[in-house]
Amino acid sequence: MTGPELPAGFRNQFGGAYRGRRVLVTGHTGFKGSWLALWLDALGAEVFGLALPPAPGPNHLGSLALDLPQAIVDLRDAAAVRRSVGRFAPEIVFHLAAQALVRRGYREPALTFETNVGGLVNLLEAVRSAGTVRAVVNATSDKCYENVATDRGYVEGDRLGGHDPYSASKACAELVSASWRASFLEAAALPVGLATARAGNVIGGGDWAEDRLVPDLVRAAQAGQAAPIRRPDATRPWQHVLEPLSGYLVLGARLLADPADGAEAWNFGPAAADHLSVGTLAERFMAHWDAVRVECDHGPHPHEAARLHLDCDKASRRLGWRPVWSADTAIARTARWYRRLRETGVVASRDDLGCYAADAAKVGLPWAGARAGQGLETSPA
């Protein structure tokens, strides 16, 4: 079961910028992309998807029962990407397709760079040739920064870098975006606004990826086993998946209104108090689901940063964006999503989206609007 439908008032979010818009989401078969496709559909957009097929096993997109045109295409196939973008003729592109796993990047570094860098070039060239696109939001990563193990949050002007292949590929994607923006997109006859979005570590229902903390906890609980935890003291900017997606949508609406306004890099992460250690997140998740158990995995493991914090003051000041849910609420909603699926078969994604929007309206965030939360129950967590 997919849960209740969202009310028509949802279409008033983001100033109604997405009602009737032709929107392409790359990576729509993945975790973040499927949530974004769900939200855009509720906003009244005409949504198209471009991605690889879902990985074997459970997948969030399939559970949502969305009826959207899609192209199952590898970003490394430039001709196929160009044909698909030309056929869909989108007005805005949200680029989320990627090889998104740090440990897989160690195993398959060439594929990681071919997808995350070469695939981006193919997409931007397709955007140039299509002639319909007015805005692109390219989701890169908080790991694009050169990690100097500082306790302060990284800001958008900090140096890019990357110790591991995945992180380095995302730093390269930032450079490619800046180059195409300056060389081609801003100078086009009809300019295209291109922004990059650097989000923190996301959690939420529907994530089944390998080597990510919450899916590992859930799979182990379902198997009656303890989940092995790597580097329990490592801290990350944890946030519910809807947090950065709200930032992407705010940013996209800004670019659609004026392609030159906001065509730069942006951080979307949690409040400082919600930068938690891996061990702390696991403990709080266990408090909401007693079937979850953990054990320490001492490795050896490839290098991963010990500390990673984001400073999102720029998005707050200039976009009016800020987080809605605390880490505790995000963890509680995520655990509840998986428990409901396990115990009742209900896919609670629409419930979570409705509660998130209602909570955003309640605290007065501009994108939510006064009518976005009408008739919706706010989060109890």
Secondary structure in CASP SS format (residue, H / E / C, confidence):
PFRMAT SS
TARGET T0000
AUTHOR 0000-0000-0000
METHOD secondary structure of the structure
MODEL  1
M C 1.00
T C 1.00
G C 1.00
P C 1.00
E C 1.00
L C 1.00
P C 1.00
A H 1.00
G H 1.00
F H 1.00
R H 1.00
N H 1.00
Q H 1.00
F H 1.00
G H 1.00
G H 1.00
A C 1.00
Y C 1.00
R C 1.00
G C 1.00
R C 1.00
R E 1.00
V E 1.00
L E 1.00
V E 1.00
T E 1.00
G C 1.00
H C 1.00
T C 1.00
G C 1.00
F H 1.00
K H 1.00
G H 1.00
S H 1.00
W H 1.00
L H 1.00
A H 1.00
L H 1.00
W H 1.00
L H 1.00
D H 1.00
A H 1.00
L C 1.00
G C 1.00
A C 1.00
E E 1.00
V E 1.00
F E 1.00
G E 1.00
L E 1.00
A E 1.00
L C 1.00
P C 1.00
P C 1.00
A C 1.00
P C 1.00
G C 1.00
P C 1.00
N C 1.00
H H 1.00
L H 1.00
G H 1.00
S H 1.00
L H 1.00
A C 1.00
L C 1.00
D C 1.00
L C 1.00
P C 1.00
Q E 1.00
A E 1.00
I E 1.00
V C 1.00
D C 1.00
L C 1.00
R C 1.00
D C 1.00
A H 1.00
A H 1.00
A H 1.00
V H 1.00
R H 1.00
R H 1.00
S H 1.00
V H 1.00
G H 1.00
R H 1.00
F H 1.00
A C 1.00
P C 1.00
E C 1.00
I E 1.00
V E 1.00
F E 1.00
H E 1.00
L C 1.00
A C 1.00
A C 1.00
Q C 1.00
A C 1.00
L C 1.00
V H 1.00
R H 1.00
R H 1.00
G H 1.00
Y H 1.00
R H 1.00
E C 1.00
P H 1.00
A H 1.00
L H 1.00
T H 1.00
F H 1.00
E H 1.00
T H 1.00
N H 1.00
V H 1.00
G H 1.00
G H 1.00
L H 1.00
V H 1.00
N H 1.00
L H 1.00
L H 1.00
E H 1.00
A H 1.00
V H 1.00
R H 1.00
S H 1.00
A H 1.00
G C 1.00
T C 1.00
V C 1.00
R C 1.00
A E 1.00
V E 1.00
V E 1.00
N E 1.00
A E 1.00
T C 1.00
S C 1.00
D H 1.00
K H 1.00
C H 1.00
Y E 1.00
E C 1.00
N C 1.00
V C 1.00
A C 1.00
T C 1.00
D C 1.00
R C 1.00
G C 1.00
Y E 1.00
V C 1.00
E C 1.00
G C 1.00
D C 1.00
R C 1.00
L E 1.00
G C 1.00
G C 1.00
H C 1.00
D C 1.00
P H 1.00
Y H 1.00
S H 1.00
A H 1.00
S H 1.00
K H 1.00
A H 1.00
C H 1.00
A H 1.00
E H 1.00
L H 1.00
V H 1.00
S H 1.00
A H 1.00
S H 1.00
W H 1.00
R H 1.00
A H 1.00
S H 1.00
F H 1.00
L H 1.00
E C 1.00
A C 1.00
A C 1.00
A C 1.00
L C 1.00
P C 1.00
V C 1.00
G E 1.00
L E 1.00
A E 1.00
T E 1.00
A E 1.00
R E 1.00
A E 1.00
G C 1.00
N E 1.00
V E 1.00
I E 1.00
G C 1.00
G C 1.00
G C 1.00
D C 1.00
W C 1.00
A C 1.00
E C 1.00
D C 1.00
R C 1.00
L H 1.00
V H 1.00
P H 1.00
D H 1.00
L H 1.00
V H 1.00
R H 1.00
A H 1.00
A H 1.00
Q H 1.00
A C 1.00
G C 1.00
Q C 1.00
A E 1.00
A E 1.00
P E 1.00
I E 1.00
R C 1.00
R C 1.00
P C 1.00
D C 1.00
A C 1.00
T E 1.00
R E 1.00
P E 1.00
W E 1.00
Q E 1.00
H E 1.00
V C 1.00
L H 1.00
E H 1.00
P H 1.00
L H 1.00
S H 1.00
G H 1.00
Y H 1.00
L H 1.00
V H 1.00
L H 1.00
G H 1.00
A H 1.00
R H 1.00
L H 1.00
L H 1.00
A H 1.00
D C 1.00
P C 1.00
A C 1.00
D C 1.00
G C 1.00
A C 1.00
E C 1.00
A E 1.00
W E 1.00
N E 1.00
F E 1.00
G C 1.00
P C 1.00
A C 1.00
A H 1.00
A H 1.00
D H 1.00
H E 1.00
L E 1.00
S E 1.00
V H 1.00
G H 1.00
T H 1.00
L H 1.00
A H 1.00
E H 1.00
R H 1.00
F H 1.00
M H 1.00
A C 1.00
H C 1.00
W C 1.00
D C 1.00
A C 1.00
V C 1.00
R E 1.00
V E 1.00
E E 1.00
C E 1.00
D C 1.00
H C 1.00
G C 1.00
P C 1.00
H C 1.00
P C 1.00
H C 1.00
E C 1.00
A C 1.00
A C 1.00
R E 1.00
L C 1.00
H C 1.00
L E 1.00
D C 1.00
C C 1.00
D H 1.00
K H 1.00
A H 1.00
S H 1.00
R H 1.00
R H 1.00
L H 1.00
G C 1.00
W C 1.00
R C 1.00
P C 1.00
V C 1.00
W C 1.00
S C 1.00
A H 1.00
D H 1.00
T H 1.00
A H 1.00
I H 1.00
A H 1.00
R H 1.00
T H 1.00
A H 1.00
R H 1.00
W H 1.00
Y H 1.00
R H 1.00
R H 1.00
L H 1.00
R H 1.00
E H 1.00
T H 1.00
G C 1.00
V C 1.00
V C 1.00
A C 1.00
S H 1.00
R H 1.00
D H 1.00
D H 1.00
L H 1.00
G H 1.00
C H 1.00
Y H 1.00
A H 1.00
A H 1.00
D H 1.00
A H 1.00
A H 1.00
K H 1.00
V C 1.00
G C 1.00
L C 1.00
P C 1.00
W C 1.00
A C 1.00
G C 1.00
A C 1.00
R C 1.00
A C 1.00
G C 1.00
Q C 1.00
G C 1.00
L C 1.00
E C 1.00
T C 1.00
S C 1.00
P C 1.00
A C 1.00
END
